[in-house]
Amino acid sequence: MALVCCAGLVGGSESAAAQEVPIGRGCPALYVLGIQGTGQSSPTADPTVDTGVIGALLGPLVAAVPTLVQRSYIPYEAGFGGAVPGGGADPYSISVTSARVGLEDAAAGVVAACPDTMLAAVGYSQGAQAVAEFARSVGSGNGPVAPERIAGIALYSNPTRSSGAPVFPGRPGQVVPDPAPGSDGTAVAGVQLTSSASAGGGIADDDATYGALTGRVADICVDGDLACSAPDHAAVLRVGAELVAQADLRDPLAAIGSIYSLLSSALGDAWTTFVLNDFHVQGGDVDYTPARTLAQRLTDASDPRIPSPTADDVAAAARCWGEITAALTQNPLGVLPKLVGQLSAAGGQLVADNSDIANPAEWIRFADTVSRHNGYAVTGQMSSGIAWFIALATDIAGSRR
């Protein structure tokens, strides 16, 4: 077995990328890279042992077509701030980044070692978020490998799933995957990935798309799994999830201090973008003309993927606020009533954006969310993924004859 070394650093510590990608005797038609969910991996995990939810797909896959497919897993912290058994101490957001970087380096390593091998990737839960970010990068032409090297991407319980997304995001109604690039797709044409419609979207939904990979990315979500089918009108839930994803949760005191600090920072960022972008001051008059709703401002400010305002932004917002208060002071009767009406409408929209929080019917869907989130392997959700990847490998091998 050959070992391809891929070095990379995240935050000054050794990432999952600084691992050796195992490649067996000869390069396969299809090499599949997998990322486990929270608590199911570690930086020292054996990359060839089939465990966890993803093992329920990759183990049977390799057993079915051992001469066509090889696989390995990306070892990483799989952490949630130290709160989940089996996971590391890293906050969720840092753990996801480490997994994504590991996947990027492993993909580049396989392509360099095996120029004719096609790639696939599969992720579950936290691992699905890392794989989704990788797929979006590749699909936009900014990834470590070209889009035409990716045969398929399978996401299970993806926290970044777009609201109401079909099984193949960007392809409503499609159930048959697009063929692997360069293949005739004969075997893949006989595969259907069907899944019951799931309401809502991922708890970290960012509305991103997959570009050139559209049609080769499957996003499987069981309705009632809060990770991938959170209510659409529950902005405060998403804000909380984004903050907790960055927090130190190793013990109650650390959690309280960490979340308080993150919340204070997020509120400050939200205030800056709110003042700087949503108010228009001219000729002593003030209008609130929001480019984004209050809920969106709060969610953006809590999201570690969105850069915080710069020092110049903060200074500009302070100047803008000074202009607003000056206008109110100079002409309160002319400015205040209109501004109150505009802000009241924004407050009403904020209530609407959280209406699902108080809807009992909505929360009935999540009565058994833990079992739904944990049950992908035991409820047969992996079967179509296994069939798909077998078909991909068969078509790729056939195209070489």
Secondary structure, 3 states (H helix, E strand, C coil): CEEEEECCEECCEECCCCEEEEECCCCCCEEEEEECCCCCCCCCCCCCCCCHHHHHHHHHHHHHCCCCEEEEECCCCCCCCCCCCCCCCCCHHHHHHHHHHHHHHHHHHHHHHCCCCEEEEEEECHHHHHHHHHHHHHHCCCCCCCHHHEEEEEEECCCCCCCCCCCCCCCCCCCCCCCCCCCCCCCHHHCCCCCCCCCCECCCCCCCCCHHHCCCEEEECCCCCCCCCECCCCHHHHHHHHHHCCCCCCCHHHHHHHHHHHHHHHHHHHHHHHHHHHEEEECCEEEECCCCCHHHHHHHHHCCCCCCCCHHHHHHHHHHHHHHHHHHHHCHHHHHHHHHHHHHHHHHHHHHCCHHHHCHHHHHCCCCHHHHHHCCCCCCCCHHHHHHHHHHHHHHHHHCC
